[in-house]
Amino acid sequence: MEVESSNPAENSRSYNVADCKYARRPKRPIIKLDSMTLQDLAVSADMARHKVFLNITMNGSLSIKNPNR
């Protein structure tokens, strides 16, 4: 059973985009690599097991910008 409203103000509601609090789509953060440096490099080999070991130490600097603010 369907019930219709007798109030004409309820039936004539219209919404505007300006009324919406979240009308804009959120933007993704901007991530930028400022610098990358190689601090240490160590190479060793295990001939009995036929393996090579590589140890790398790096240092990086990132900038993150939030375009939503």
LINZI-V988584 format. One record per backbone hydrogen bond with DSSP energy under -1.0 kcal/mol. NH is the residue of the N-H (numbers start at 1). CO is the residue of the C=O. E is the energy in kcal/mol with one decimal. If there is no record, write none. Layout:
{{NH:CO:E} {NH:CO:E}}
This chain:
{{30:65:-2.7} {32:63:-2.9} {34:61:-2.4} {35:61:-1.2} {37:59:-3.0} {39:57:-2.5} {40:57:-1.7} {42:55:-2.8} {44:53:-2.5} {46:51:-3.2} {51:46:-2.2} {53:44:-3.7} {55:42:-3.0} {57:40:-2.6} {59:37:-2.6} {61:35:-2.4} {63:32:-2.7} {65:30:-2.6} {69:66:-1.1}}
